Amino acid sequence: MGTDDRAPEALPVRTARFRPAGRHRSQHQLSVPPEAPSLVLAVPGVQNAASDEVATGIVAAARTSCPGVAVRYGYLQGGGQRLGTVLAGLASQDGRPSGVVVPLLICPDAEANADLEAALAPGDFPVILAKPLGPHPVLAGALHTRLSEAGLARVDHIGQMSIAAAAEGVLVAVLGDADSMAVAGTVAVLLAARLILPVAAASFGDPASIKEATEQLREAGVHRVALAPCVIGPEFSLAQVAAVAADAGLESARLLGSHPAVGQLVAMRYGAALQDPQLADSAGLSGLANVAGLADPAV
């Protein structure tokens, strides 16, 4: 095998540090009472081996972030492990919601929203519906890691300064409806602050935005642009990302997949839903509003 066939060596990347809020509890863990409802991931698309691998990895990470909470997942389409079937199988909570449904999406998506509404329409299982996962600083950290794994980003530390090498600019691309660009823009700003590089935002759903953002970076003097897919995986394949990258002449990191940050964000959204006064009160869960641990994922 020639040298051109070898995978690029992963470059060092800064990792997040968590400081305990108390003597025994870490800030990356959620503390909820035993009667808290289950956390149920709503996975877009249909069940297959690849999507199961991603979903089970995220479930494992979410369980680490909210110990003691039952974490499950179900699909929005297809004939496999459907979300409605999973919700119907949850234990009754005496009229209180038996689950908090967290969409496994970074951004709002019209098709996924329609599938969610259809899954929850029967109303046989009272649940709380949480928001999608983005934006949040830990997403920028996860993208940084993926870029490093592809040899497209490196961060060294000199005091409080970060010096980046490899790619000269980054394009953060998301998937979703019109609101997704707001998420992409926020994540792009957060990633730019980490890398000290120009970062632009675009949408996989709008090929013109990919072209425009790439041209914007190159007009700013960026010759080597790296594509950072801010996409988990089930909703958009690696082959689709590769096609977009090839068409735009970009080098690409891989999908977020089951990166631990995704599981942490899932737990954050679960906790935020339980802490939301309107959601908790309307669902009869006001007693759980003192959930402690992970910070709200809103930026």
C-alpha positions, -999 to 999 in steps of 0.1 A, spaced: 0 0 0 15 34 -10 18 63 13 -11 81 -3 -34 53 8 -27 56 45 -53 73 68 -41 107 80 -26 107 115 -50 122 141 -37 155 154 -38 165 191 -70 183 202 -80 200 234 -104 179 255 -131 193 278 -125 193 316 -153 190 341 -151 202 376 -172 187 403 -200 209 416 -200 191 449 -179 165 467 -191 136 447 -210 149 417 -195 159 384 -210 187 363 -213 164 333 -239 143 351 -275 148 357 -291 141 391 -328 133 390 -351 116 415 -360 79 411 -395 86 397 -381 106 368 -395 96 334 -375 76 308 -354 93 282 -364 81 247 -343 90 216 -364 97 185 -340 85 158 -348 99 123 -351 75 93 -354 37 94 -336 10 115 -305 -6 100 -272 -18 113 -254 15 108 -281 36 125 -284 10 154 -246 14 160 -249 52 162 -280 50 184 -267 25 209 -234 44 213 -254 76 220 -276 57 245 -246 45 263 -231 80 266 -265 94 277 -268 68 304 -234 79 317 -246 115 319 -279 107 336 -272 76 358 -303 59 370 -325 71 341 -339 45 317 -327 54 282 -342 39 251 -345 47 214 -370 43 186 -372 51 149 -395 76 132 -398 56 100 -397 20 87 -410 -12 102 -383 -19 128 -381 -6 164 -406 23 160 -408 52 184 -445 47 191 -439 10 200 -412 20 225 -433 47 241 -463 23 244 -441 -2 263 -430 23 290 -443 17 325 -473 38 336 -465 68 359 -499 72 374 -510 97 348 -477 115 347 -455 114 315 -436 82 313 -410 95 289 -392 126 276 -387 123 239 -354 138 226 -351 141 188 -317 128 177 -312 159 155 -288 189 158 -313 213 140 -351 215 135 -362 195 105 -397 197 89 -398 160 79 -387 147 113 -412 170 130 -440 156 109 -428 120 117 -427 130 154 -463 144 153 -475 112 136 -458 90 162 -472 110 191 -507 116 176 -525 86 191 -519 102 226 -520 68 243 -487 76 261 -482 110 278 -447 123 270 -427 155 270 -411 165 237 -377 181 241 -359 203 216 -332 193 191 -296 193 204 -280 224 189 -264 248 193 -239 243 222 -202 247 229 -197 210 233 -208 206 196 -179 228 186 -156 206 207 -169 175 190 -164 190 155 -129 200 165 -122 164 175 -136 150 142 -114 175 123 -84 165 142 -91 128 135 -91 136 98 -58 155 101 -75 188 94 -71 206 127 -45 207 154 -44 227 186 -14 234 208 -14 255 240 9 283 249 -4 298 280 -40 308 271 -33 310 234 -44 283 209 -25 279 176 -42 259 149 -27 242 119 -37 220 90 -68 235 73 -69 272 69 -106 276 72 -136 254 80 -172 251 67 -197 240 92 -227 223 74 -259 213 90 -291 196 79 -326 209 86 -352 236 77 -347 274 76 -340 276 113 -310 253 109 -289 281 95 -291 300 128 -278 269 146 -250 265 120 -240 301 124 -238 299 162 -217 266 160 -195 282 134 -187 311 158 -180 287 186 -157 266 164 -139 297 151 -131 307 187 -115 273 193 -95 271 162 -86 308 157 -96 303 120 -122 316 96 -153 294 99 -184 298 77 -219 281 79 -240 263 53 -268 238 49 -266 204 32 -302 210 23 -292 240 2 -263 232 -22 -261 269 -32 -252 278 4 -223 253 4 -209 269 -28 -214 305 -15 -198 298 19 -168 280 3 -164 310 -21 -166 334 8 -138 316 26 -116 314 -5 -122 351 -12 -109 357 23 -76 340 13 -84 305 26 -69 280 2 -75 248 22 -111 245 34 -122 217 56 -158 205 58 -171 199 93 -205 180 91 -226 191 120 -247 160 115 -251 129 137 -255 103 110 -288 85 107 -304 115 90 -275 120 65 -250 94 53 -212 96 50 -216 89 13 -238 120 10 -213 141 28 -185 127 6 -204 137 -25 -210 172 -13 -173 176 -3 -161 163 -37 -185 186 -56 -172 216 -36 -135 205 -37 -133 202 1 -116 178 25 -141 164 50 -142 152 86 -165 124 94 -200 126 109 -205 133 146 -220 98 150 -219 85 185 -193 111 198 -197 113 236 -207 149 233 -239 139 215 -249 117 244 -241 145 268 -263 169 248 -292 144 248 -290 143 286 -289 181 287 -321 183 266 -337 158 289 -328 178 320 -339 210 304 -373 196 295 -378 185 331 -367 220 344 -389 239 320 -417 253 343 -444 252 316 -436 217 305 -432 203 340 -463 219 354 -485 210 324 -472 174 326 -477 171 363 -439 170 369 -434 202 389 -418 181 416 -390 173 393 -381 209 385 -351 207 409 -332 185 385 -295 192 391 -263 187 371 -258 194 334 -262 230 321 -290 239 298 -279 235 262 -291 269 251 -264 293 240 
